[in-house]
């Protein structure tokens, strides 16, 4: 991996969960492969050292504010931005006392990105229920938290694997509330953000966007729900009329875009 001007911030997430383990295994792989230092782990240095020992990883973890260079084993130092735990942590035992710590990791990464200290941030898993139980009842996930902290009015969550991208029209809602939260305005904004991102961030000059129906059989011409008729199709028609390269609603089982009979 080629070094970048600023390191990538990796938040190690819920300290009792798998986040620290995944981050440390990445650091171990980087050390073994001889990567140049291009990321910084954000978390409690002592907890990460203890977890590395439990995992049997021979890592040199150094505090970005105090330590420099390689350790006595000659291995390259893995930089850690030390954020102290609020309470002692045992792997596998959740503790609401550490909920503020988890959010502090995110705040540190967000601040560093906005100030140019980090080029990007990666987030390890956290436990939403623990954060809510600690009193942060408005917390629904990374996506919404990042949007709020960066004063971004609307964001779109995208899942990516290889050349495949999946953007979500809603995020972190009970299933019973999904339909009422898909409006013409929200869907149009989601698709416009998606198309802009595919072109500007992913280099897709002519992105091919397929929009899934909400109901079984894409509503079966209104017999299994009218969201496709009243919300989704009008938005796609408007985007086509505005010159969007391609936007269509498609059954997940067949290429039919209307009147599906799967």
N, C-alpha and C positions, 0 to 999 in steps of 0.2 A: 504494500500500500504506500502510495506517495504521500509525503507529509504535506499538510495544508498550512496556510498562514496562521490560522487559529485552530486550536484543538476542538474536537467535538465533545460536548458535555454529555456524560452518561449518568443519569440519575439512577441510583441503585434501588429505588422503590421501597416497598414495605420490607423493613429489616427482618421480620420473622418469616418472610416468604422466599420465593425463588429468585427474586430480583438480584440480590447480592451474589448469589451463586452463578447466575448467568453472566453478570458483569465480570466476575472474577475469572470465569472460564474463558471469556473473550480476551481478558487481559493475559491469561496464561497462553492462549493460542498466539496472541500478538508477540509475546516475549519469545516463544519457541520459533516463530517464523521470522523473527528479526525485524518486525515492523518498526519504522521510526515512530517516535512518540507523537501521535496525532489525536489522542483523546485523553480526557480527564474524567476519572470516576468521581462522583459526588456522593459522599456518604460519610458515616462515622469510620474514621481510620482504624480504630481499635477493633470495632466489630468486624470490619472487612478482613483485618489480619487474622482474627479468630476464625472467621468462616473459611478463609483460605486454608488455614491449618486443618480444619475439620474435613475439607475437601481433598486434602493431601496435595495442595498446589504449592510449589516452591516459588513464591512470588516475593518481589521486593516492592512493597507499597510505601510510597513516600508522601509526606505532607507538602503540598504545593507552597504553603506559606513558610515552611521551615527547612525541609530536607531537599537535597539536590543530589544528582549523580546516581551511580549504581551502588548496589549493596555489596556486602562482603563476599557474596557468591559470584560476583561478576555479572549477574543478570541485569538487564536494563531495568531502571526504576520505572514503576507504574505510578503516574501522578494521581494523587487523591486530594480533592478539595474537602478538607475535614469539616464536617458539620456534626457536632456532638449529638448523640442520642438523648432524648428526654428521659428515658428510663432504660435500665439494662434489658438486653434482648436475648431470648433463647429461640433458636430456629424452630419454627412450627408452632410457637405460642404467641398469638396476637395480643397486643396490648394497646388500648386506646390512648394511653399516655404518650405513645410515640406518633400519634396522628399529626400533631403540629410539626414534628421532625420531617415526616414525609412531605408535607406541603412546603417546608423550608427548603428541601432539596430542589423542588420545582422552581421556587422563587429565585434561588441562587442561579439556576441554569437560565431562567428567563432574563434576569438582570444581566448576566454575563453575555447572553446573545445580543441583547439590545445595546450593550456597551461595546460590542466587538471583541470581547474576551474569548468568546466561543463562536465558531462558525455555524454550529447547529446543535440541537439537543436531541438525545434519544432517551426515552423513558422506559424503565423496567416496570413490571407489574406492581400495582398497589392494591390494597383492599378497601374498596369504596365504603363498605358497611362500617368498617372500623373508623374511618374518617367521619362519617355521618354520626356514629354513636358518640364520638368525641365532641359533638356539638356543631360541627361544620355541616349543617343539614342541607345547605344549598349545593354542596359538592356532588356532581353527578359523573365526573370523569375528567381525564386529561384534556380532552378536546374543549369542553366548555370552560375549564379553568384557564387554559391558555388564551382562549378568546377573551375572557374577562380581563385578565392581567395585561393583555396587549391592546385593550380597547378596540377589538375587532368586532364589528357589528354582526357579521355572519361568517361562519366557517363551514367547511365540508370535510367530513371524515372519509378518507380513502384507504382502502385495503389494496395492497399491491403484491404481486408475485410474478416474477418473470415479466412477460409482456402484458399480463392481465391486470386490469385496474377495476376495482369496484368502489363506487362512490355511494354513500348512504343519504337518503332523503331526510331521515330522522336519526337521532342518536339518543341512546340511554333513556328510552321511554317505556312504560308498561305497554304491552301489546294492545290493550284496550284503548289506548290513547293515540295510537299511530295514525289511524285514518283521519281524525280530526286535526292533526298537525301537518297533514299534507295538503296545502292549499296551492292555488295557481301561482300566487306570489312566491311562496317558499320554494316550490319546485322550479320555477323559472330562475330564481336566484341561484339555486343549487346547480342547475345545468350550466348557467353562464359562468359560474366560478369554476366548475369542472372543465369546461371547454377552454377557458383561459389558461388554467393550470396545465392541461395536457399540451397546449401549444407552447407556453412560455417556460415551463419547468421540465417537461418530459420530451420536448422536441418533436411532438406529433403535429406535422403541418396540416394534416387533414384527419383529425380524430374521428373514428367511427363509434358513435355512441348508441347503445341499445338501452332502452328504458323498460324496466320490468313492470308488468302490471301489478297492482296491489292485490287484487282478488284472484281466486282460482279461475283458470281459463281466461284471464284478463277481463273478468266480469261477465263473460258469456253474453255479450251484447246487452248488458244491463240486468240480466236475470240473476246474476250472482254478485251484485254490487254495482253502483253507478259512478264510483270514483274515476274509473277509466274514461267514461263519457263526459263527466262534468268537470274534471280537474286535469287529468293527465293528457288526454288527446288534445284539448284546446291549447295547452302550453306547447306541445310539440308542433302543432300547426302554426302557432305564432312564431316559434323559433325558425321553422322552415321558411316562413314568409319573410323573416328578417335576414335570411341569407345564411343561416347556420348550415354547414356542409351536409350533415345528416343527423337526424334525430328521430328515432322511431320506437314504438312500443312493441315488444316482442314476447311471445310465449316462451317460457323457459325450456319447453320440450320440443318446440318446432319453430320454423322460420316464419310462421304466419303472424302478421301484424294486426289483423282484425278478424273477428268471427272465428276464433280458434275453436277447434272441435276435438282437442286431445282427450 
